[in-house]
Amino acid sequence: MAHRSSIDPLFRGGVPVGIEEVLADRDERATLERRVLERHPDKALIVATLNIPGPIKYTPGLDDLFGSGADRLMAHFLDASIYEDRRRATGCTLFALTNEDPLSAKRRAVAFEDEDALGRLFDVDVLRAGCASALSRVGLGMLPRTCLVCDCPAKECARSRRHSLEELYGAIRRIYETALGGAADARA
Ligand SMILES: [Zn+2]
């Protein structure tokens, strides 16, 4: 069969975003996070995003993937209320508030990232009022994230651009298919 597809189906239908858009989105997100925590200083704010390399951050396939993973994440936080479920060209973000202690919320978030079949594709931050930065895995004595393709620390592979985008896309699709029991669109 001829090799006809230049891009993995999960990443079709997306519009590449530039660094300016990504940075502007990040600023806006930080402002929103501060505002929410000012209003709810007694709660912890959970911010979940997809960890997607490359310039395409949003497609119909990624929207579905995010929705499935966000549902599974929220099942770990039964008391949490969704503040905003945002789907943009710059990516999907779920903001949710919990009464849980921030440290135990972060442990729960890391357990999702490490143990749920879709967790590897998510970054789940936990923020609390009065602190500019999110709680970190390493600060809590937990291991750093590993690469989706090999088992090296993810930051090393990202910094050295060890893997091609095609390789990373393939790894992401395999994780998604495995999580859904092969139900994801695998036609390529
Ligand atoms: Zn790697």
Residues whose N, C-alpha, C, O or C-beta is under 5 A from the ligand:
A	BS01	ZN	C147 V149 C150 C152 C157
